[in-house]
Amino acid sequence: MLYFTEAVHLPAGQVGLGLGIAGLLALALGVAVGHLADRHGARGIYAATLVVQALATAGFVLRTASGRSS
């Protein structure tokens, strides 16, 4: 919360709303991913989530790097 309000200069209400939405999505997606893991195996689903996380991180890094050069 402090990072977003002090360093990024977002309003506290906007940060709270974003964190609340993220929490609700995590609850809903946790149930869905758990169901997939029961049906298709936990190892494969975990590997898929790691790939998604890696792609998201790479996208963030590339977006941040391209923003600095302009």
N, C-alpha and C positions, 0 to 999 in steps of 0.2 A: 504494500500500500504506500509506504513512504517513497519507494523508488518511483512509482508512477506519479505521485503527487509532487514530489520535490524535483526529481531529475527530468521527468518527461513533461511535467507541468499539466497533467490532466486534472480535471475537477474530481474531488473525492466521490461525488455521487456517480460520476461516470465510471470510475474505477470499481466502486462497489457493485454497480449494476453488471459490469463485465465479469467480475469475480463470481457474482451470484449465478449468472447465466452459465459460466464455465462449470460451476459446481453442480447445477442441475443436469447439464449435459453429461458430466462424468458419471453421475448416478444412473442416468438412463442408459448410457453406452456400456457401463459396467455390467448391467444385467444382460444386455444384448450380446456382448462379447463372451460372457460366461456361458450363455446358451450355445453360442457357436463352438466354444471350447468343449462343451459336453458332447456335441454332435460330431465334431470333426477332429478332436484331439487338441489337448492344450499346447503341445509343442509347436504344432504348425501355426496355430493362432498367435502364439507368443512371437514366433518368428515374423509373422505378417505385421504385427503391431510394431516390432522393432524396425522393419523396413519402412513403415509409414512414418515412424518417428525420425528415422534417418533422413528421409526425403523432406520432411518438414523443417528439420534443422538445416539441411543444405539449402533449402529455399530461403530460409531466414538469413543465413550467412551470405548467400549470393545477393539477396535484396539489400542487405546492409552494406555490402561491399560496393554495389553499383550506386547506391545513394551517396557514398562518400566521394566517388570519383567525379560526380557532376557538380 
